[in-house]
Amino acid sequence: MKVVIVGGVAGGASVAARLRRLDEQAQVVVIERTKYVSFANCGLPYHIGGAIKDRSLLLLQSPESLKASLNIDVRVGHEVLSIDRKLKSVRVRELDGGREYAEPYDVLVLAPGATPLRPDLPGIDDPRVLVLRNVEDMDAIKRRVDERARGAIVIGGGYIGVEMAESLRQRGLDVDLVEMVDQIMPPLDKEMVAPLEDHLKARGVRLHLGTAVAAFRTSPGGRIQAELKTGAVLTADFIVLAAGVRPDVALARVAGVDLGPRGGIKVDAHMRTSDPAIYAVGDAVEVVHTVMGDSWLIPLAGPANRQGRVAAENICGRNSTYASTQGTAIVKVFNMTAGGT
């Protein structure tokens, strides 16, 4: 049996590791677009802020370690371009050299994750407008900070946005945080959020609530500016977009794999898609919400890892099910902690 896994971070790496433990003979191939697999994505802001000083602590595995310990064929810097469901093959491109080739499979697992939202705004393509989703993104932001940046603007007041605001303040930067609704952490009740907002302000984070960015532009002094819909203009050395994510379903959609009502990949309790030879796990899939009972997109690493193990067990002939995701998440805000479901 040959299993090809698209994506090698949380869910994809869990599928690969569990497969090998259940089947020593299976051929397991992991194809990852970036240069890193199995990294601790929840720790990325904390390396930027200096709480995690050793970058290597974020890299849980490497292609070499997975090959040596589990005999898994990991190909980083490779991108899957398309899926041929009839031939049971994927088209792969090696990003460095541009070489393309076909990779056949018996079972395909989609674990592409989610992509950061980049609103269609004037100036959005400025190289100083950054996102934080992977190790390369983290390195790019940290380079800006290490180059003695004086200020940063964080767009989005959710979990990642608040963590980034804290981390950048810890490095001594002036930080403006912009959130389009009238509170940070929109999933939480306003009464719960009020002390967090006061705490952020006391630590020097300037909050701009109930407004959004209209455009990005370069200031007369060569820095970058964010023009808000209120008319206010913020100036900084770089910007971090943390305005949410969307499931990366392009491959599945083009291949004709069914999507759910919220735009994620539709899976059953065994993590199987509408194609019996294709499974899907992680941030790109819709799951049953434990409390609400319907399909939700819940992009969290813990559930992705559990889904990966369930998929691997079913691929190997076991009857394993993934019931639901509760969606509880917790965030540190300087000396306070907030959590919600």
C-alpha positions in Angstrom: 0.0 0.0 0.0 1.2 3.5 -0.9 -0.1 6.5 0.9 0.6 10.0 -0.3 0.0 12.8 2.2 -0.4 16.4 1.0 0.9 18.6 3.9 3.3 17.7 6.7 2.6 19.9 9.7 0.1 18.9 12.3 -2.5 16.6 10.8 -0.3 15.3 7.9 2.6 14.4 10.2 0.3 12.6 12.6 -1.1 10.5 9.7 2.4 9.6 8.6 3.6 8.6 12.1 0.5 6.6 13.0 0.6 4.8 9.6 4.1 3.7 10.1 3.4 2.4 13.6 0.4 0.4 12.3 2.0 -0.9 9.1 5.8 -1.3 8.7 5.5 -2.3 5.0 3.4 0.7 3.7 5.1 3.2 1.5 4.4 6.6 3.1 5.2 9.8 1.1 4.7 13.3 2.6 4.7 16.3 0.2 5.1 19.7 1.9 5.1 23.0 0.1 7.3 24.8 2.7 10.8 23.8 3.9 9.6 22.5 7.3 7.4 19.7 8.6 6.0 18.9 12.0 6.7 22.3 13.6 5.1 23.8 16.7 3.0 26.5 15.0 1.5 27.6 18.3 4.9 28.7 19.4 5.8 30.9 16.4 4.8 34.2 18.1 6.8 33.4 21.2 10.0 32.9 19.3 9.5 36.3 17.7 8.9 37.8 21.2 11.9 36.1 22.7 10.1 33.8 25.1 11.3 30.8 23.1 14.9 31.7 22.4 16.0 28.5 20.7 14.4 28.3 17.2 15.2 24.6 17.0 12.7 23.9 19.8 9.9 24.7 17.4 11.1 22.0 14.9 9.8 18.8 16.2 10.9 16.6 13.3 12.8 17.0 10.0 12.7 15.1 6.8 15.9 13.4 7.8 14.7 12.4 11.3 11.4 11.1 9.9 13.3 9.0 7.3 15.7 7.7 9.9 13.2 6.8 12.6 10.1 5.9 10.7 11.2 5.4 7.1 8.9 8.1 5.8 9.7 9.8 2.5 9.3 13.5 3.2 9.6 15.9 0.3 9.8 19.5 1.4 9.7 22.4 -1.1 7.3 20.4 -3.3 3.8 21.4 -4.2 0.9 19.2 -5.4 -0.6 20.9 -8.4 -3.5 18.6 -9.1 -5.2 15.3 -8.4 -6.2 12.8 -11.0 -8.8 10.7 -9.1 -9.3 8.3 -12.1 -5.6 7.4 -12.4 -5.1 7.8 -8.6 -2.1 10.1 -9.1 -1.1 13.6 -8.1 0.9 16.1 -10.1 3.9 17.5 -8.1 6.2 20.4 -8.8 9.6 20.8 -7.2 9.7 24.5 -6.3 13.4 25.1 -6.5 14.0 23.6 -9.9 10.5 23.6 -11.4 10.6 19.9 -12.3 7.2 18.3 -12.5 6.3 14.6 -12.1 3.4 12.3 -11.4 3.2 10.5 -8.0 0.7 7.6 -7.9 -1.1 6.6 -4.7 -3.3 3.9 -3.4 -4.7 6.2 -0.7 -4.4 10.0 -0.7 -4.6 12.2 2.4 -5.3 15.9 2.1 -3.8 17.9 5.0 -3.2 21.3 3.3 -4.2 23.4 6.3 -5.6 26.9 6.0 -4.3 30.1 4.3 -4.3 33.5 5.9 -6.9 36.0 4.7 -5.4 38.8 2.6 -8.1 41.3 1.9 -8.1 42.9 -1.6 -6.8 46.4 -0.5 -4.6 48.9 -2.2 -1.0 48.3 -1.1 -1.7 44.7 0.1 1.2 43.4 -2.0 3.8 45.6 -0.2 6.5 43.3 1.1 6.2 44.9 4.5 2.7 43.5 4.9 3.4 40.1 6.5 1.4 37.1 7.8 2.3 34.4 10.4 1.4 30.9 9.3 4.6 28.9 9.1 8.3 29.0 10.0 9.3 31.1 7.0 6.7 33.7 8.0 8.1 33.7 11.5 11.6 34.2 10.2 10.5 37.1 8.0 8.8 38.9 10.9 11.7 38.3 13.3 14.2 39.7 10.7 12.2 42.9 10.6 12.2 43.1 14.4 15.9 42.3 14.6 16.6 45.0 12.1 15.7 47.5 14.8 12.1 48.2 13.7 10.5 50.8 15.8 6.8 50.0 15.3 4.4 47.5 13.9 0.7 47.4 13.1 -1.3 44.2 13.8 -4.5 43.7 11.8 -6.9 41.5 13.6 -7.6 41.1 17.3 -8.2 37.4 17.5 -5.8 34.8 19.1 -2.9 35.3 16.8 -3.3 39.0 16.6 -3.3 39.4 20.4 -0.3 37.0 20.7 1.6 39.0 18.1 0.8 42.3 19.8 2.1 41.0 23.1 5.3 39.5 21.5 6.1 42.7 19.6 5.7 44.8 22.7 8.0 42.4 24.5 10.6 43.3 21.9 10.1 47.0 22.6 8.2 48.0 19.5 5.3 50.5 19.4 2.3 48.4 18.5 -1.1 49.4 17.1 -3.8 46.7 16.9 -6.7 47.1 14.5 -9.9 45.1 14.9 -13.0 45.6 12.7 -15.6 44.8 15.4 -15.9 46.8 18.7 -13.8 44.4 20.8 -10.8 42.2 20.7 -11.2 38.4 20.8 -14.6 38.5 19.0 -15.7 34.9 20.0 -15.7 35.9 23.7 -18.3 37.9 25.5 -17.7 41.7 25.7 -17.7 41.6 29.5 -14.9 39.0 29.5 -12.8 41.0 27.0 -13.0 44.4 28.8 -10.2 43.6 31.3 -8.0 42.1 28.6 -8.4 45.3 26.6 -7.5 47.4 29.6 -4.5 45.1 30.3 -3.2 45.5 26.7 -3.6 49.3 26.9 -1.7 49.4 30.2 1.1 47.5 28.5 1.3 50.1 25.7 -0.7 48.4 22.9 -2.8 51.0 21.1 -6.2 49.6 20.2 -8.3 50.7 17.2 -11.6 49.0 17.5 -14.7 49.1 15.3 -12.7 50.1 12.2 -10.9 48.4 9.4 -8.0 49.2 7.0 -8.9 51.0 3.8 -5.5 51.0 2.2 -1.7 50.6 2.8 0.8 53.1 1.4 4.4 54.3 1.9 4.8 57.4 4.1 6.9 60.4 3.0 9.7 59.1 5.3 9.7 55.6 3.7 7.8 53.7 6.4 4.5 51.9 5.8 1.1 53.4 6.7 -2.3 51.9 7.2 -5.2 54.2 6.4 -8.2 53.3 8.5 -11.8 53.7 7.4 -12.2 56.3 10.2 -9.7 58.4 8.4 -6.9 57.8 10.9 -3.5 57.0 9.5 -1.1 54.7 11.4 2.6 54.5 10.6 5.0 51.7 11.3 7.9 49.7 9.9 5.9 46.6 9.0 2.4 45.2 9.3 1.2 41.7 10.5 -2.1 40.5 9.0 -3.9 38.3 11.5 -7.4 38.7 10.1 -8.3 35.0 10.1 -7.8 32.1 7.8 -9.7 30.2 5.2 -9.5 26.4 4.5 -7.1 25.6 1.7 -9.5 23.6 -0.5 -8.3 24.4 -4.0 -7.0 21.0 -4.8 -10.1 19.2 -3.5 -12.5 21.6 -5.3 -10.8 21.2 -8.7 -10.6 17.4 -8.2 -14.4 17.3 -7.5 -14.1 16.2 -3.9 -17.3 17.3 -2.0 -17.1 20.5 0.1 -19.3 21.2 3.1 -21.7 24.1 3.8 -18.9 26.3 5.3 -16.5 25.8 2.5 -14.3 23.1 4.0 -13.7 19.6 2.8 -16.6 17.3 3.7 -15.5 14.2 5.6 -17.3 11.4 7.5 -16.5 10.2 11.0 -13.7 8.1 9.6 -12.1 11.3 8.0 -13.0 9.9 4.6 -14.0 12.3 1.8 -16.6 11.7 -0.9 -13.9 9.7 -2.7 -13.3 6.5 -0.8 -9.6 6.6 -1.7 -9.1 10.1 -0.3 -9.0 11.2 3.3 -8.7 14.7 4.7 -7.7 16.1 8.1 -6.8 19.3 9.8 -7.7 23.0 9.2 -9.2 22.3 5.7 -12.0 20.0 6.9 -15.4 20.6 8.4 -16.1 18.8 11.6 -19.1 18.3 13.9 -19.2 20.9 16.7 -19.6 19.2 20.0 -22.0 21.8 21.4 -23.8 23.1 18.3 -24.1 19.8 16.5 -23.6 21.0 12.9 -20.5 21.4 10.7 -17.9 23.9 11.6 -14.4 25.0 10.6 -12.2 24.8 13.7 -8.5 25.3 12.8 -6.7 24.0 15.9 -3.6 21.8 16.1 -4.9 19.4 18.7 -8.0 18.3 16.8 -5.9 18.1 13.6 -3.5 15.7 15.3 -6.3 13.5 16.6 -8.0 13.5 13.1 -4.7 12.4 11.6 -4.5 9.4 13.9 -8.1 8.5 13.2 -7.5 8.7 9.4 -4.4 6.5 9.7 -6.2 3.8 11.7 -9.0 3.6 9.1 -6.5 3.5 6.2 -5.0 0.5 8.0 -8.3 -1.3 8.3 -9.3 -0.4 11.8 -12.7 1.1 12.6 -11.9 4.4 14.3 -14.1 7.4 14.4 -13.7 11.1 15.2 -16.8 12.3 17.0 -16.6 16.1 17.2 -14.5 19.1 18.1 -15.4 21.4 21.1 -13.3 24.2 19.8 -11.9 25.4 23.2 -8.9 27.7 22.8 -6.8 29.6 25.4 -4.5 32.6 24.9 -2.0 34.4 27.2 -2.2 38.1 27.2 0.8 39.4 29.2 -0.1 38.5 32.8 -3.6 37.4 32.0 -5.1 34.3 30.4 -8.3 34.1 28.4 -10.2 31.1 27.1 -13.4 30.3 25.3 -15.3 27.7 23.5 
